[in-house]
Amino acid sequence: MAKTFQGRAVVPGNTSATALVSRKGFNTLASFQKALMFKDKAAKCSDQNNPDIYEKPMHGAALCLPQTIGSTTGGMVLFCAAALGQQPACLLFSKPIDSLAAAGAILADVWTDVSMPVVDTLGDEFLTAVQTGAKVTVKEDGTVIVD
């Protein structure tokens, strides 16, 4: 049965995608580093410290995460991934997104023709309910439906 969650639409948008779930913090630079350097269109996760998503393609996925961690370059990494066509379909966070990552996602939305909705504060139950491979639908108002 589908479960519905309400979060804050940081970057509003509508999309449906397959979930790629990590219950560990998301290091944006470590995760996208190889994809950006070697122009890997699948954007396979290169963060060896995140076994939930390591070497799994992030491009086109609904990335379901607790929060971002690590580098102050995270926002620029998200912008570059979008500009190069390597972005996930959406970023969904159980906790609040950090301001630098939010800024990069907002810039990607404004400066590129890429839609990459971002919803945060979905709550811990969201990460308990969603599994890798599930269909996730995101609505412009921050509603997330997990099938």
Backbone as CSV, one residue per row, in Angstrom:
resi,resn,N_x,N_y,N_z,CA_x,CA_y,CA_z,C_x,C_y,C_z
1,MET,0.835,-1.174,0.000,0.000,0.000,0.000,0.886,1.246,0.000
2,ALA,0.487,2.232,-0.752,1.249,3.481,-0.860,1.232,4.237,0.466
3,LYS,2.369,4.859,0.766,2.475,5.720,1.945,2.781,7.132,1.473
4,THR,2.168,8.102,2.120,2.330,9.501,1.748,3.029,10.251,2.870
5,PHE,3.987,11.092,2.476,4.752,11.904,3.422,4.690,13.354,2.967
6,GLN,4.699,14.256,3.910,4.688,15.681,3.589,5.978,16.310,4.086
7,GLY,6.703,16.939,3.179,7.929,17.631,3.537,7.886,19.064,3.046
8,ARG,9.029,19.704,3.110,9.174,21.085,2.632,9.776,21.038,1.233
9,ALA,9.101,21.651,0.273,9.607,21.701,-1.098,10.665,22.800,-1.183
10,VAL,11.938,22.406,-1.127,13.047,23.359,-1.241,13.176,23.802,-2.693
11,VAL,13.107,22.846,-3.598,13.029,23.106,-5.039,11.761,22.397,-5.513
12,PRO,10.680,23.140,-5.730,9.415,22.513,-6.116,9.507,21.846,-7.485
13,GLY,8.737,20.789,-7.640,8.675,20.105,-8.917,7.891,18.822,-8.800
14,ASN,7.536,18.270,-9.943,6.806,17.007,-10.019,7.663,15.996,-10.751
15,THR,7.781,14.798,-10.188,8.529,13.740,-10.850,8.158,12.398,-10.251
16,SER,8.456,11.348,-10.986,8.364,9.973,-10.493,9.662,9.285,-10.869
17,ALA,10.189,8.493,-9.940,11.455,7.814,-10.191,11.579,6.613,-9.266
18,THR,12.586,5.809,-9.528,12.886,4.659,-8.683,13.795,5.099,-7.548
19,ALA,13.457,4.671,-6.338,14.208,5.076,-5.147,15.585,4.425,-5.088
20,LEU,16.558,5.221,-4.682,17.888,4.753,-4.313,18.098,5.278,-2.902
21,VAL,18.157,4.375,-1.926,18.081,4.751,-0.518,19.408,4.542,0.195
22,SER,19.797,5.547,0.960,20.922,5.431,1.890,20.451,5.913,3.251
23,ARG,20.798,5.153,4.250,20.455,5.561,5.609,21.637,6.249,6.287
24,LYS,22.700,6.462,5.513,23.871,7.205,5.986,23.845,8.600,5.370
25,GLY,24.523,9.529,6.018,24.636,10.873,5.467,25.250,10.846,4.079
26,PHE,24.845,11.783,3.235,25.255,11.824,1.833,26.363,12.842,1.645
27,ASN,27.571,12.358,1.353,28.700,13.228,1.051,28.645,13.519,-0.450
28,THR,28.168,14.683,-0.792,27.902,15.035,-2.184,29.156,14.974,-3.040
29,LEU,30.250,15.554,-2.569,31.490,15.548,-3.348,32.002,14.130,-3.545
30,ALA,32.099,13.357,-2.478,32.610,11.987,-2.589,31.714,11.137,-3.487
31,SER,30.418,11.376,-3.445,29.478,10.567,-4.223,29.529,10.864,-5.718
32,PHE,29.692,12.124,-6.099,29.674,12.515,-7.512,31.067,12.719,-8.113
33,GLN,32.118,12.627,-7.316,33.465,12.992,-7.767,33.871,12.290,-9.057
34,LYS,33.824,10.973,-9.104,34.254,10.250,-10.305,33.330,10.525,-11.486
35,ALA,32.037,10.627,-11.227,31.089,10.892,-12.316,31.408,12.213,-12.994
36,LEU,31.702,13.233,-12.197,32.004,14.545,-12.765,33.360,14.556,-13.456
37,MET,34.354,13.900,-12.856,35.704,13.901,-13.434,35.771,13.114,-14.737
38,PHE,35.063,11.985,-14.790,35.176,11.092,-15.943,33.925,11.081,-16.816
39,LYS,33.035,12.055,-16.576,31.827,12.230,-17.391,31.001,10.945,-17.495
40,ASP,30.816,10.303,-16.354,30.012,9.086,-16.253,28.542,9.477,-16.230
41,LYS,27.847,9.275,-17.335,26.444,9.695,-17.443,25.539,8.962,-16.452
42,ALA,25.902,7.752,-16.052,25.104,7.021,-15.063,25.298,7.605,-13.667
43,ALA,26.364,8.362,-13.498,26.695,8.980,-12.203,26.706,7.945,-11.090
44,LYS,27.512,6.897,-11.276,27.624,5.878,-10.230,28.263,6.489,-8.992
45,CYS,27.691,6.190,-7.845,28.186,6.736,-6.578,29.612,6.263,-6.322
46,SER,30.504,7.191,-6.043,31.907,6.848,-5.806,32.308,6.956,-4.337
47,ASP,31.345,7.124,-3.439,31.647,7.227,-2.007,31.717,5.835,-1.390
48,GLN,32.943,5.342,-1.200,33.147,4.008,-0.635,32.668,3.910,0.810
49,ASN,32.499,5.038,1.471,32.030,5.036,2.855,30.509,4.957,2.960
50,ASN,29.837,4.842,1.829,28.382,4.734,1.833,27.975,3.456,1.095
51,PRO,28.066,2.309,1.785,27.819,1.032,1.109,26.397,0.866,0.580
52,ASP,25.440,1.619,1.107,24.057,1.511,0.628,23.942,1.881,-0.849
53,ILE,24.747,2.837,-1.294,24.607,3.325,-2.674,25.905,3.287,-3.478
54,TYR,26.998,2.811,-2.886,28.291,2.776,-3.576,28.179,2.003,-4.895
55,GLU,28.667,2.623,-5.959,28.708,2.099,-7.325,27.328,1.897,-7.950
56,LYS,26.298,2.452,-7.336,24.959,2.387,-7.924,24.698,3.687,-8.681
57,PRO,24.013,3.609,-9.828,23.758,4.816,-10.615,22.791,5.763,-9.907
58,MET,23.200,7.024,-9.807,22.379,8.053,-9.170,21.578,8.848,-10.199
59,HIS,22.069,8.906,-11.440,21.367,9.677,-12.477,19.959,9.128,-12.673
60,GLY,18.979,10.006,-12.573,17.596,9.619,-12.785,16.924,8.937,-11.608
61,ALA,17.652,8.726,-10.523,17.091,8.059,-9.341,16.468,9.073,-8.388
62,ALA,15.560,8.581,-7.567,15.045,9.376,-6.452,15.964,9.080,-5.271
63,LEU,16.912,9.971,-5.019,17.853,9.757,-3.919,17.142,10.045,-2.607
64,CYS,17.044,9.037,-1.764,16.355,9.130,-0.474,17.411,9.040,0.616
65,LEU,17.569,10.110,1.381,18.717,10.275,2.266,18.305,10.910,3.584
66,PRO,19.125,10.712,4.635,18.838,11.444,5.872,19.207,12.921,5.748
67,GLN,20.445,13.198,5.325,20.930,14.569,5.168,22.245,14.533,4.398
68,THR,22.725,15.703,4.020,24.051,15.793,3.421,25.074,15.954,4.534
69,ILE,26.293,15.501,4.253,27.405,15.648,5.199,28.643,16.059,4.419
70,GLY,29.646,16.528,5.135,30.952,16.726,4.522,31.171,18.088,3.923
71,SER,31.596,18.079,2.715,32.207,19.204,2.035,31.327,20.439,1.867
72,THR,31.984,21.583,1.928,31.307,22.850,1.636,31.105,23.037,0.131
73,THR,31.620,22.113,-0.662,31.451,22.191,-2.116,30.186,21.483,-2.592
74,GLY,29.407,20.926,-1.679,28.241,20.125,-2.045,27.276,20.820,-2.980
75,GLY,27.016,22.084,-2.739,26.090,22.820,-3.592,26.597,22.947,-5.011
76,MET,27.871,23.257,-5.155,28.456,23.384,-6.491,28.480,22.032,-7.196
77,VAL,28.706,20.972,-6.445,28.692,19.631,-7.035,27.302,19.309,-7.582
78,LEU,26.253,19.620,-6.823,24.887,19.384,-7.308,24.601,20.201,-8.562
79,PHE,25.029,21.461,-8.555,24.837,22.304,-9.736,25.561,21.710,-10.946
80,CYS,26.819,21.308,-10.773,27.600,20.744,-11.880,26.983,19.447,-12.396
81,ALA,26.517,18.596,-11.494,25.873,17.348,-11.917,24.661,17.657,-12.796
82,ALA,23.870,18.639,-12.396,22.701,19.029,-13.189,23.124,19.634,-14.525
83,ALA,24.112,20.502,-14.505,24.572,21.157,-15.732,25.128,20.151,-16.738
84,LEU,25.704,19.045,-16.232,26.277,18.018,-17.101,25.291,16.889,-17.410
85,GLY,24.063,17.006,-16.925,23.058,15.982,-17.189,23.251,14.713,-16.393
86,GLN,23.877,14.793,-15.225,24.145,13.621,-14.393,23.338,13.633,-13.094
87,GLN,22.354,14.483,-13.005,21.621,14.708,-11.766,20.653,13.569,-11.448
88,PRO,20.355,13.398,-10.162,19.267,12.491,-9.803,17.930,13.102,-10.217
89,ALA,16.888,12.282,-10.260,15.554,12.799,-10.582,15.077,13.743,-9.494
90,CYS,15.438,13.427,-8.253,15.062,14.273,-7.118,15.919,13.895,-5.917
91,LEU,15.959,14.789,-4.957,16.655,14.564,-3.687,15.620,14.663,-2.583
92,LEU,15.507,13.605,-1.789,14.507,13.538,-0.733,15.209,13.270,0.594
93,PHE,15.033,14.177,1.543,15.740,14.105,2.822,14.768,13.942,3.983
94,SER,15.132,13.078,4.917,14.313,12.941,6.126,14.520,14.124,7.065
95,LYS,15.708,14.702,7.038,16.060,15.841,7.895,16.200,17.105,7.029
96,PRO,16.422,18.262,7.632,16.617,19.482,6.827,17.892,19.407,5.980
97,ILE,17.815,19.894,4.759,18.984,19.975,3.888,19.866,21.119,4.381
98,ASP,21.182,20.967,4.226,22.061,22.069,4.632,21.979,23.196,3.608
99,SER,22.283,24.398,4.051,22.074,25.583,3.215,22.934,25.585,1.953
100,LEU,24.142,25.035,2.010,25.002,25.032,0.822,24.479,24.074,-0.242
101,ALA,24.055,22.896,0.166,23.477,21.953,-0.796,22.179,22.519,-1.370
102,ALA,21.379,23.141,-0.522,20.129,23.758,-0.992,20.429,24.829,-2.033
103,ALA,21.442,25.648,-1.779,21.802,26.711,-2.721,22.190,26.130,-4.079
104,GLY,22.970,25.053,-4.085,23.364,24.426,-5.345,22.183,23.871,-6.111
105,ALA,21.253,23.244,-5.395,20.061,22.701,-6.045,19.183,23.820,-6.604
106,ILE,19.075,24.913,-5.867,18.285,26.059,-6.338,18.939,26.689,-7.565
107,LEU,20.263,26.841,-7.544,20.966,27.387,-8.709,20.793,26.486,-9.923
108,ALA,20.856,25.178,-9.714,20.644,24.247,-10.823,19.260,24.447,-11.423
109,ASP,18.276,24.671,-10.574,16.906,24.891,-11.038,16.787,26.194,-11.824
110,VAL,17.463,27.236,-11.361,17.352,28.562,-11.973,18.222,28.689,-13.226
111,TRP,19.436,28.152,-13.182,20.407,28.383,-14.254,20.449,27.307,-15.330
112,THR,19.784,26.189,-15.125,19.770,25.138,-16.146,18.319,24.819,-16.479
113,ASP,18.124,24.050,-17.499,16.777,23.605,-17.861,16.449,22.266,-17.214
114,VAL,17.175,21.924,-16.172,17.038,20.633,-15.511,16.082,20.744,-14.331
115,SER,15.163,19.800,-14.249,14.274,19.728,-13.091,14.847,18.711,-12.111
116,MET,15.144,19.144,-10.906,15.658,18.267,-9.855,14.977,18.673,-8.546
117,PRO,13.716,18.260,-8.355,13.017,18.639,-7.132,13.776,18.195,-5.880
118,VAL,13.703,19.026,-4.851,14.316,18.718,-3.557,13.252,18.912,-2.483
119,VAL,13.063,17.865,-1.675,12.125,17.921,-0.556,12.877,17.474,0.688
120,ASP,12.765,18.257,1.757,13.401,17.859,3.015,12.365,17.775,4.130
121,THR,12.832,17.481,5.321,12.027,17.313,6.548,10.872,16.326,6.359
122,LEU,11.155,15.215,5.674,10.142,14.181,5.481,9.977,13.296,6.714
123,GLY,10.910,13.369,7.651,10.810,12.604,8.889,11.505,11.254,8.815
124,ASP,11.874,10.742,9.986,12.593,9.466,10.052,11.757,8.304,9.521
125,GLU,10.450,8.372,9.668,9.581,7.298,9.177,9.704,7.135,7.659
126,PHE,10.000,8.234,6.968,10.177,8.170,5.516,11.276,7.178,5.158
127,LEU,12.443,7.296,5.813,13.558,6.398,5.494,13.303,4.973,5.955
128,THR,12.419,4.783,6.900,12.033,3.436,7.318,11.108,2.811,6.277
129,ALA,10.234,3.608,5.700,9.219,3.109,4.765,9.750,2.863,3.357
130,VAL,10.664,3.692,2.891,11.121,3.597,1.500,12.274,2.598,1.384
131,GLN,12.251,1.818,0.316,13.300,0.843,0.032,13.838,1.099,-1.375
132,THR,15.105,0.783,-1.590,15.675,0.893,-2.930,14.834,0.057,-3.894
133,GLY,14.495,0.658,-5.014,13.692,-0.007,-6.031,12.222,0.375,-6.003
134,ALA,11.777,1.012,-4.920,10.376,1.437,-4.829,10.117,2.595,-5.785
135,LYS,8.876,2.707,-6.240,8.486,3.861,-7.058,8.160,5.015,-6.118
136,VAL,8.730,6.179,-6.418,8.516,7.375,-5.607,7.953,8.470,-6.513
137,THR,6.894,9.103,-6.050,6.292,10.220,-6.777,6.405,11.471,-5.922
138,VAL,6.891,12.543,-6.526,7.072,13.818,-5.828,6.120,14.838,-6.433
139,LYS,5.443,15.560,-5.568,4.521,16.621,-5.989,5.130,17.982,-5.659
140,GLU,4.721,18.963,-6.403,5.252,20.325,-6.281,5.150,20.909,-4.866
141,ASP,4.157,20.481,-4.102,3.947,21.034,-2.757,4.751,20.326,-1.667
142,GLY,5.626,19.373,-2.055,6.436,18.650,-1.077,5.839,17.332,-0.637
143,THR,4.741,16.925,-1.250,4.161,15.614,-0.969,4.989,14.550,-1.680
144,VAL,5.319,13.472,-0.957,6.071,12.355,-1.525,5.264,11.084,-1.284
145,ILE,5.014,10.338,-2.356,4.254,9.095,-2.276,5.194,7.944,-2.602
146,VAL,5.256,6.969,-1.695,6.104,5.789,-1.869,5.200,4.595,-2.148
147,ASP,5.376,3.961,-3.324,4.590,2.760,-3.678,5.393,1.507,-3.398
